[in-house]
Amino acid sequence: MPPLRAALAALGAGPGPAVESPALLAELGADLDPLPELAARIDRELVPAPPLGTTEGGLFKDGVHPELDQIRAGAKDGKLWIAGSRARSARVPASPT
């Protein structure tokens, strides 16, 4: 979520040097909260380059939530078990009928 992180950081920095802001814009900018706690949580919990679709998973870093880590491990272990089962089945000769 680098763009969101950068946007939150920019809020705290105020208008950039190339922006000529009228007094109202400066006043409004002073009232904006850069949400440093949210920016820190984003850095701490979300992966740096998340997948484009949220249905793919992989948004959160390992260790954010124990239950999510268990689900991930179960999915990974299940895929490994299926792959191993297929490999074992391929090595076993078919029984005559």
C-alpha positions in Angstrom: 0.0 0.0 0.0 2.8 2.4 -0.8 0.5 5.0 -2.4 -1.7 5.2 0.7 1.3 5.4 3.0 2.7 8.2 0.9 -0.6 10.1 0.9 -0.8 9.9 4.7 2.8 11.1 5.0 2.1 14.0 2.6 -0.8 15.1 4.8 1.6 15.8 7.6 4.0 17.6 5.4 1.5 20.2 4.2 1.4 21.6 0.7 4.5 21.0 -1.5 6.9 23.7 -2.4 5.5 24.0 -6.0 2.0 24.6 -4.8 0.8 28.2 -4.2 -1.9 27.7 -1.8 -4.4 30.4 -0.9 -5.1 31.1 2.7 -8.2 28.8 2.8 -6.2 25.9 1.4 -3.5 26.4 4.0 -6.1 26.6 6.8 -7.8 23.4 5.7 -4.4 21.7 5.4 -3.5 22.7 8.9 -6.7 21.0 10.1 -6.0 17.7 8.4 -4.8 14.8 10.6 -2.1 12.7 8.9 -3.2 9.7 11.0 0.3 8.5 12.0 -1.1 5.6 13.9 -2.9 4.3 10.8 0.2 4.8 8.6 2.3 2.8 11.2 -0.3 0.0 11.3 -0.4 -0.2 7.5 3.4 -0.5 7.5 3.3 -3.1 10.3 0.4 -5.3 9.0 0.1 -5.1 5.2 2.5 -6.5 2.7 4.5 -3.9 0.7 3.1 -5.1 -2.7 -0.3 -6.6 -2.2 -2.1 -8.5 -5.0 -4.4 -6.4 -7.3 -7.5 -8.4 -6.3 -8.6 -8.7 -2.7 -10.0 -12.2 -3.4 -6.5 -13.6 -4.0 -5.5 -13.1 -0.4 -2.0 -12.2 0.6 -2.8 -8.7 1.9 -1.5 -9.2 5.5 1.9 -10.1 6.7 2.5 -13.3 8.7 2.0 -12.8 12.4 -0.8 -10.2 12.2 -3.4 -12.6 13.5 -2.8 -16.2 14.8 -6.0 -17.6 13.3 -5.1 -16.2 9.8 -1.7 -17.8 10.1 -3.3 -21.2 11.0 -5.6 -21.0 8.0 -2.7 -20.2 5.7 -0.6 -23.1 7.1 -3.6 -25.4 6.6 -4.1 -24.4 3.0 -0.3 -24.8 2.3 -0.2 -28.1 4.1 -3.3 -29.3 2.2 -1.8 -28.4 -1.2 1.5 -30.2 -0.3 -0.4 -33.3 0.8 -2.4 -33.4 -2.4 0.8 -33.0 -4.5 2.5 -35.8 -2.6 -0.6 -38.0 -2.9 -0.6 -37.5 -6.7 3.1 -38.2 -6.9 2.7 -41.4 -4.9 -0.3 -42.5 -7.1 1.7 -41.9 -10.2 4.5 -44.3 -8.9 2.1 -47.1 -7.9 1.4 -49.4 -10.8 -2.3 -49.9 -11.6 -3.7 -53.2 -10.3 -4.9 -55.7 -12.9 -8.7 -56.0 -13.1 
